[in-house]
Amino acid sequence: MIVSHSWLAEHYNDEDLVILDSRGNVAYSYAHITRSQPLGVEKVVRTTDSGANLVLEPENAAHIFSSHGIDETKTVVIYGDYMDPSAARIAWTLLYYGHEKTKILDIGIRSWHQKGLAITKEVYKPNPATFIPKINPNIRIEAEELQKRIDSAFIIDARSPQEYMAGRIPNSVLFPFTEGVGEKGSLFKEKDELVKIFEEQKIPKDKELVCYCTLGHRAANVFTQLKIAGYENVRLYDGSLSDWIGRRLSLG
């Protein structure tokens, strides 16, 4: 799921590559990776009355990803700011809609810039494409199903210790997403480091893992960390605590 900055520096002009800037339009307008396009995380969620950020409807996903030149032939690389989980949430959305050729850049944009790699202010316009959503239900879970699995799934809370102590989904364990973030601008720790951390946290490989936070963004980052570490049975509760509370479900 991760692509190195050295690879992207050599391939950003490839015709079969789409590069997305998860910081959105404003930050993009100041400077961005050459041939990238802005796609803020707010564009890939639908907000409920309770403030939950649920995954887009298929027809909206098709429209947005098509407008960014994405189809099944394209490899998508997403980048953003260091310590910002937005890139992971966008990547998860693409994976949910069946786009397996989805990658996250290994470093944040600041580190890219510091390395003297290709930066521009020129706005890139992609060629038209047709994105066809193919839902992968194995990486998402909704509140009703999570309720039924509350005693069997291994539920991971990606928030801070303070948030966790204030109220959490029953039977969940704390693992702040920052624990898996790399150093010196790296968006994620190396695979070996993540494997060690998750083993120390006793996160099992033989159970279904469910990640959540407040809005699903930090949880998407932990989802990515687990995938990097080799965990296969991982799902995101994209509605997360905002959806859980909005449904008046019990807290631990």
ZIWOJO-V558755 format. One record per residue. N is the residue number from 1. RES is the residue in one letter. D_FIRST is the distance of its C-alpha to the first C-alpha in Angstrom with 2 decimals. Layout:
BEGIN
{{N,RES,D_FIRST} {N,RES,D_FIRST}}
END
This chain:
BEGIN
{{1,M,0.00} {2,I,3.81} {3,V,6.80} {4,S,10.24} {5,H,13.17} {6,S,15.34} {7,W,13.46} {8,L,13.59} {9,A,17.18} {10,E,18.11} {11,H,16.52} {12,Y,16.96} {13,N,20.02} {14,D,18.56} {15,E,19.98} {16,D,17.08} {17,L,14.74} {18,V,14.80} {19,I,14.15} {20,L,14.58} {21,D,16.26} {22,S,15.82} {23,R,19.09} {24,G,21.26} {25,N,24.36} {26,V,26.46} {27,A,24.20} {28,Y,23.02} {29,S,26.72} {30,Y,27.37} {31,A,24.80} {32,H,21.31} {33,I,19.15} {34,T,21.08} {35,R,20.44} {36,S,18.30} {37,Q,19.45} {38,P,19.93} {39,L,18.46} {40,G,19.40} {41,V,18.03} {42,E,21.60} {43,K,21.25} {44,V,18.76} {45,V,20.88} {46,R,24.42} {47,T,26.62} {48,T,29.12} {49,D,32.59} {50,S,31.43} {51,G,28.83} {52,A,25.84} {53,N,22.77} {54,L,22.03} {55,V,19.63} {56,L,21.31} {57,E,23.59} {58,P,22.45} {59,E,25.01} {60,N,23.95} {61,A,20.25} {62,A,21.52} {63,H,23.71} {64,I,21.32} {65,F,18.45} {66,S,21.16} {67,S,22.82} {68,H,19.80} {69,G,19.92} {70,I,17.06} {71,D,17.81} {72,E,16.36} {73,T,16.74} {74,K,14.59} {75,T,11.13} {76,V,10.35} {77,V,9.31} {78,I,10.25} {79,Y,12.10} {80,G,14.84} {81,D,17.12} {82,Y,16.72} {83,M,17.17} {84,D,16.66} {85,P,14.29} {86,S,14.76} {87,A,11.50} {88,A,9.78} {89,R,12.65} {90,I,12.39} {91,A,8.77} {92,W,10.13} {93,T,13.17} {94,L,11.74} {95,L,10.15} {96,Y,13.60} {97,Y,15.31} {98,G,13.78} {99,H,11.63} {100,E,9.05} {101,K,8.49} {102,T,6.56} {103,K,4.66} {104,I,6.12} {105,L,8.77} {106,D,9.45} {107,I,13.01} {108,G,15.20} {109,I,17.58} {110,R,20.49} {111,S,19.16} {112,W,18.32} {113,H,21.92} {114,Q,23.37} {115,K,22.07} {116,G,24.06} {117,L,21.32} {118,A,21.99} {119,I,23.12} {120,T,25.38} {121,K,27.20} {122,E,27.46} {123,V,26.19} {124,Y,24.14} {125,K,25.13} {126,P,22.94} {127,N,24.59} {128,P,25.08} {129,A,22.70} {130,T,22.72} {131,F,19.81} {132,I,20.64} {133,P,19.21} {134,K,18.56} {135,I,18.25} {136,N,16.21} {137,P,18.53} {138,N,16.84} {139,I,14.39} {140,R,17.27} {141,I,20.65} {142,E,23.78} {143,A,26.65} {144,E,29.02} {145,E,26.79} {146,L,25.74} {147,Q,29.47} {148,K,30.09} {149,R,27.41} {150,I,28.38} {151,D,29.87} {152,S,27.49} {153,A,23.96} {154,F,22.56} {155,I,22.20} {156,I,20.36} {157,D,21.67} {158,A,19.34} {159,R,22.35} {160,S,24.79} {161,P,27.54} {162,Q,30.13} {163,E,28.58} {164,Y,28.08} {165,M,31.75} {166,A,32.96} {167,G,31.75} {168,R,28.89} {169,I,28.10} {170,P,30.24} {171,N,28.90} {172,S,25.76} {173,V,24.78} {174,L,23.80} {175,F,20.55} {176,P,20.28} {177,F,16.80} {178,T,18.16} {179,E,18.37} {180,G,14.69} {181,V,14.66} {182,G,15.13} {183,E,18.35} {184,K,19.68} {185,G,17.34} {186,S,14.00} {187,L,11.91} {188,F,10.88} {189,K,12.89} {190,E,12.16} {191,K,11.20} {192,D,14.96} {193,E,16.01} {194,L,13.99} {195,V,15.36} {196,K,18.76} {197,I,18.71} {198,F,17.89} {199,E,20.51} {200,E,22.95} {201,Q,22.43} {202,K,23.18} {203,I,20.27} {204,P,20.86} {205,K,18.73} {206,D,21.52} {207,K,21.57} {208,E,19.90} {209,L,18.11} {210,V,18.63} {211,C,17.39} {212,Y,19.66} {213,C,21.11} {214,T,23.55} {215,L,21.82} {216,G,18.40} {217,H,16.49} {218,R,16.44} {219,A,15.78} {220,A,12.58} {221,N,11.56} {222,V,12.73} {223,F,11.02} {224,T,7.59} {225,Q,9.49} {226,L,10.79} {227,K,7.81} {228,I,6.88} {229,A,10.64} {230,G,10.89} {231,Y,12.55} {232,E,12.75} {233,N,15.43} {234,V,14.10} {235,R,15.50} {236,L,15.91} {237,Y,19.52} {238,D,19.01} {239,G,22.75} {240,S,22.73} {241,L,25.99} {242,S,27.32} {243,D,27.40} {244,W,28.69} {245,I,31.50} {246,G,32.25} {247,R,32.98} {248,R,35.23} {249,L,33.56} {250,S,34.52} {251,L,32.95} {252,G,32.89}}
END
